[in-house]
């Protein structure tokens, strides 16, 4: 009965368009008051204890680092380097867009932030070059979803905090799956561009110019090397890496590139605070939700039910993938991970699935939700950047969704993609 009230209340509030964090919190309060199994103070205590965590400090710091990098001209410099290397190929601008999104993903850790930072630069250029608007906006939205897969990744931090999985291991496990998705998107963009006759830049490769662009972008290119290299070399933890990333972004924007004015800094910090506030409210309420589930042993009951449904790990993994893809269509990645991780994690571990591999599969599945109608947030960001209707973006997004789902199946059923680097570094 508790599970019915908990889930039914959440669904009803979400249908009524109540903000996700408030919906989860109200559901917890109503459930506690209805059954009296816990004190009313439990919600308040959990809200505080859930957010009072050293690993969680990485979330606002990575958000701030990504925003400062976007405002400080980093994405523009990366675009120049990528264009010099790939712009002359068929569909060169499309390939460049994916490459820049992959690199920016290693800075921001956020899908929508990647779409906004990269899309604002490449969309006008691609439209001028003759690319169709639906393809351009869909490409930016799809490539932006890599932002939560290639480390550092905010959803991976949340998964690690929710399940007790090492965040450093999660970051390492996301490298190859993120690169694979990027390569698949590049391949699709190339063949589709060749079919449509979208040529690259006719200018010959200029080694001197390329070296100049690389030198100009050296501080931007060093960012992921410093952050990820520092983590895996044992110099600092993921949380400390987030702090280093934020300071590095500030120094680059203010003192090196000199593109961040005091007004820009204030605006960027204000935006980061707003985003962080939203995430932390959801985090606190979702943690309360998860603890009520655990106290009532609902995850154990669900795990037993699913194991009775089928004893085959491959079949159960497919069922979980379908569930995650459906949830991703209607719920943002942050609350989805915080609500579903405590439920699905016991199921996955009971099937013998490695926690890191399952976390990567979960993040990739929900990342596809960024571009899945009707509520894919990347679709809304892309449509706003391109001054187009949501229907225009949806028109071009279907092939990308299909391609990414096929890639997800490969990642899910070839666990070595997520675990090989982990075994190399730990061995």
Secondary structure, DSSP 8 states (H G I E B T S, - for coil): -HHHHHHHHHHHHHHTT--HHHHHHHHHHHHHHHH-SS-THHHHHHHHHHH--TTTHHHHHHHHHHHHHHHTTHHHHHHHHHHHHHTTSTTHHHHHHHHHHHHHHHHH--HHHHHHHHHHHHHHHHHHTT--HHHHHHHHHHHHGGGGTSSS-HHHHHHHHHHT--HHHHHHHHHHHHHHHHHHHHHHHHHHHHHHT-----S---HHHHHHHHHHTHHHHHHHHHHHHHHHTTSS-HHHHHHHHHHHHHHIIIIIS----HHHHHHHHHHHHHHHHHHHHHHHHHHHHHHHHHHTTHHHHHHHHHHHH-S-HHHHHHHHHHHHHHHHHHS-HHHHHHHHHHHHHHHHHHTT--HHHHHHHHHHHHHHGGGSTTT-HHHHHHHHHTT--HHHHHHHHHHHHHHHHHHHHHHHH-THHHHHHHHHHH-
